[in-house]
Amino acid sequence: MTNTTLYIIRHGETEANKTGVLMGSTDTPLNDKGRAQAAQLHQRTQGLEVDLICASPLSRTLETGSIVFGDSAEITTDSNLQEFHFGDWEGMHFKEIAKQYPDIWEMWLTDWEQTQIPGAESFAGFKQRVITMVEQMVQSHAGKRLAVVSHGGCIRTLLAHFFSESVSKGYWQFKVDNATLTEIEFMGELPILTRFNYR
């Protein structure tokens, strides 16, 4: 039996990451630091061979993928790898959200998974689309070396799904930094975490 390898990469830093603004599914580019972070990961992972690269269609993930794997790399996109869509909270700082949506903010702090943010997708729907897409990718490319370039929330969801009792309990237990690589090796259906937050 040949194992399947999954490399999961978070995009480099954006100005929104730096300032604490929620951008979610809003398209925002890497900043200079984010490009430098991606270039550093490229240097650290030279020689990393992959059979398939799939990324969120947002520019920050596509640019990260192009820097890490090279301009000539063929990268397919899938909207299921996009970050959680925060609806009316997109483009807002946490302090602004707390001020403008105090009741919903308090609900989110105490029961974030069940809180419906105005105009946002449900967390259940977000979780399902990310997990389903990646599991299908792994199953349909057994024995291959696969790369996913995505976002912090998506990566936390995947890690919690594979390595925690539930996504709900494990989601916040994984701190995924910008422009880092996480490696999961699948021995059949058994996921093995071989690298985490590598940069």
N, C-alpha and C positions, 0 to 999 in steps of 0.2 A: 504493500500500500504506500503510495506516494503522498506525502503531506502537502497541504495547501498553505501557502504563506500569504498573510494579509498585512500590508504596510498601511498605516493610517497616519496622515499628515494634517496638522492644523495649519491654516494660512498664517503668514507673517503679520506683524502688527499693522493696524490702521490707526488713523487719528481718533476714531471712535473708541477703539480699544484703549488708547492712551488716556482719553479724557473721561471714560466711564459712560459714554453715550450708547444706548441700545440701538443697534442698526439692524440686527436680525436678518431679514431677507432683503433689506435695502442694499443696493449695489454701492459699495464704497471701496476705493483703491487702497493698495498698500501705501504706507508712507516710506520714507527713505530707510528708516530703521527696519521696517518689515522686509524691504528688499535685501538689506544687508543680512538679516536673519536667515532668509531663504538661501542666500548665497553661501552662508556659513554651513547650513544643512547640506547643501550640494557638495561642499568640500568634504564634509564628514561622511557622506554616503556615496562617494564616487565608487563606481564598480558595482553598485546595487542594481541587479538585473531584475526587470519586471516584464511580465507578459501582457499586462493590461493596466492602463491608468484611467481611472474614472474620477471626475471632479464635479463639485457643485458648479453651476454655470456662472456664478458671480465672479467679478473680475479679480477679487482678492485671492480666491482659490486658484483660478486659472493662471494668474501671474506667478503665484507661488509654485505651482506645478511646473510651469515652463522654466523657472529658475532652477528648481531642484533637479529636474530630469533633463533639462536642456531644451533649447528652442525647437529642435527637430523632433522632440517626443510627440507621439500621437496621443492626445488626451480626449477622451469622450466625456460628455457631460450628462448629468442626470439631476433633474430638479428635486428628486427625493433626497439629495445630499445637501440641500440648502438648509441654512440655519432656521430655527424657529421663527415664525412670522409673528411679531409682537403687536400687530394691528395699530391702534392709536398710540401705542407707546414707542413706536419706531421713531428714532431720531431724538429721543428725550433722555435726559440725564436722570439717574435715580432720584435725585433731590426734587426735580421737577415733577416726576411721577408721584412722589409722596405728597407733594403740595396740591397737585391738580386732581389726583384720584386717591384721596386719603383712605376711603373705606375699602376700595379694591386693593390698594397697596397693602393694607393691614391683612386682608384675606390672603394675599399672595405670600406674605411673610410667614403666615401660620399654616397655610394649606395650598402651596403653590401649584400642586398638580391638578387640583380641582377648580382652581380659580379661573374664570373665563374673563380674559382681558378684552375690552371692547375692540371689536374688529379683528381679533387675533384668531389663529387656529387653535384648536384644542390641543393640550399636551398629549392626550391619548392618540390623536391623529398624527401628530408629529412623530411620536415614538414609533408608531406602527409603520409609517412610511420609511423611516430611516432603517429600522431593523429588517423589515421585509426586503428592501432593496439590497442590502449588504448580504443577508443570508442567501438570497437567490443568486447573487454574484458569486459567492463562495461555492455554492452547490453546483452551479453550472460551469464552473471552471476548476473542477477538482484537479489537484496536483499542480496547479499553476501558481505563479507569484503575482499577486494582485496589489495594486496601490489605489488608495482612496485619498483624495485631497478635499478636506471638508472644514467644518467649523467646530468650535468648542462644545456647543450643546449637542451636536450630532455625535461627536466622539465620546463624550461622557455617557450618552445614551447607550452606545454600543458597548462600552466597557462595563457599564452597570448591568447590561443585559447578559453579557458573557461571563462576568466574574462576580456578580453579587446575587443575593437572594431574589431581588427584584430591581427593576429600574428605579422605582420610587425610593427604595432604601439606599441604593448605591449611587444615584445620580450626582450628588454633591460630594462624594468621597474621592473623586478623581479630579485633580487640578491639572488641566491640560494647557500648557503654555503655547505661545505663538511659535510657529515654525519648528515644531517638534515632531518626532516620528515615534509611533508606537507600533510594535510588531506582534502579531498573533499568529501562532502556528496551529493549524487544525490537524490533529491526528484522528482521522475519521471525523466524527462529530464533536470530539473533545477539543475545546479551545485552550491553548497554552500561551500565557503571556510571556514573551521572551525579551521584549524591550518596552520601556514606557518612558514617555517624555524625553526621548533621546535627542540631543542637539550638540 
